[in-house]
Amino acid sequence: MAIKFENVGIAVRDLEATISFFTDLGLTVVGRTAVSGEWADTAVGLDDNHAKVAMLQTPDGGHLELFEYLHPEAIETAPTRPHEIGMHRVAFSVDDIDEALAIAAEHGCRPLRGVATYEDVYKLTYVRGPSGILVMFAQELKKS
């Protein structure tokens, strides 16, 4: 069997604010649609499912799919923490972690604790993004 990674999907409370966050970081919106109907109910496993959807692409071709549920009403949950079981985070390699953090700050998003250096190889941090999404930024440090 052949297998290929397709995307990561995240349900969000405000699609436009979340799109703005990720496009400011450098992702591009490659599609928008609304989904509903019997096929969507069957695929997702929800009756009378209706959602606005946006597909974003990273410069290297990865995909992030964002959903804002219109029906059934979205259920607000506590944001996951780094040690909880389940969807953990979405991670991005960046060439300038300070610039990524400045962009995140413009959206009211700050590091959970700070920026760490891992074995002089990476600078890493987690921020709490829109809708409570955990977003990791990793900047590879150049050896001189």
C-alpha positions in Angstrom: 0.0 0.0 0.0 1.3 3.4 -0.9 0.8 6.2 1.7 1.4 9.9 1.5 1.0 12.6 4.1 -1.9 14.9 3.1 -2.4 17.6 5.7 -3.1 18.5 9.3 -6.7 19.7 10.0 -7.6 22.0 12.9 -11.0 23.2 14.0 -10.9 26.9 14.9 -13.2 29.4 16.5 -12.5 32.3 14.0 -11.4 31.2 10.5 -10.4 34.7 9.3 -8.3 35.5 12.4 -6.5 32.1 12.1 -5.9 32.6 8.4 -4.4 36.0 9.1 -2.1 34.5 11.7 -0.7 31.8 9.4 -0.5 33.9 6.3 1.4 36.5 8.2 3.9 33.8 9.0 4.3 33.0 5.3 1.6 30.3 4.5 -0.6 30.9 1.4 -4.3 30.3 1.1 -4.7 27.8 -1.7 -8.4 27.2 -1.4 -11.6 28.0 0.4 -14.9 26.2 0.5 -17.9 25.4 2.6 -18.7 21.7 3.2 -22.1 20.2 4.0 -24.4 17.5 2.9 -24.6 13.7 3.2 -21.1 13.1 2.0 -19.6 15.5 4.6 -21.8 13.9 7.4 -20.6 10.5 6.4 -16.9 11.4 6.0 -16.7 13.4 9.3 -19.2 11.4 11.3 -21.4 14.4 12.3 -25.1 14.8 11.4 -26.0 18.1 9.5 -22.3 19.0 9.4 -21.6 22.4 7.9 -18.2 24.2 8.0 -16.2 26.8 6.3 -12.8 25.5 5.3 -9.5 27.0 4.2 -6.5 25.1 2.9 -3.2 26.8 3.5 0.2 25.8 2.1 3.7 26.3 3.4 6.4 27.5 1.0 7.8 24.0 0.9 4.4 22.4 -0.1 3.0 21.2 3.3 -0.7 21.7 3.9 -2.8 23.0 6.9 -6.6 22.7 6.7 -8.6 25.0 8.9 -12.3 24.4 9.7 -14.8 26.8 11.3 -17.9 24.8 12.2 -21.2 26.5 11.6 -23.3 23.4 12.5 -23.2 21.6 14.8 -22.1 24.5 17.0 -18.4 24.3 17.8 -17.6 23.0 21.3 -15.2 25.1 23.2 -12.6 23.0 25.1 -9.6 23.9 27.2 -6.5 24.3 25.0 -4.3 21.2 25.1 -1.1 21.4 27.1 2.2 20.0 25.8 2.0 16.8 27.9 -1.6 15.9 27.1 -2.6 12.9 24.9 -4.0 13.8 21.5 -3.3 16.4 18.9 -0.2 18.0 20.2 1.0 20.9 18.0 1.9 22.1 14.5 5.6 22.9 14.1 7.3 25.2 11.6 11.0 25.6 10.8 11.8 29.3 10.5 14.9 31.1 9.5 14.4 33.9 12.1 12.6 32.9 15.3 12.6 36.5 16.5 10.7 37.6 13.4 8.2 34.7 13.8 7.7 35.7 17.4 7.1 39.4 16.4 4.5 38.3 13.9 2.8 36.0 16.5 2.8 38.9 19.0 0.9 41.1 16.5 -1.8 38.5 16.8 -1.6 38.5 20.6 0.3 35.2 20.7 3.3 34.8 23.0 5.7 32.0 24.0 4.4 29.7 26.7 7.6 30.2 28.6 10.4 31.5 26.4 12.9 30.5 23.7 15.2 27.6 24.4 18.4 26.5 22.8 18.7 22.8 22.2 22.4 21.7 22.1 23.5 24.7 20.1 21.5 23.2 17.2 18.1 24.8 17.4 16.3 27.7 19.0 12.8 26.4 19.9 9.6 27.8 21.4 5.9 27.0 21.7 3.3 29.8 21.3 -0.4 29.6 21.9 -1.9 30.6 18.6 -5.5 31.4 17.6 -8.1 29.1 19.0 -5.6 27.9 21.5 -3.5 26.0 18.8 0.0 25.1 20.0 2.5 26.3 17.4 6.2 25.4 17.6 8.8 27.5 15.9 12.3 26.0 15.4 15.3 27.9 14.0 18.3 25.9 13.1 21.4 27.5 14.3 24.2 27.9 11.8 27.6 26.5 12.7 30.4 28.9 12.1 
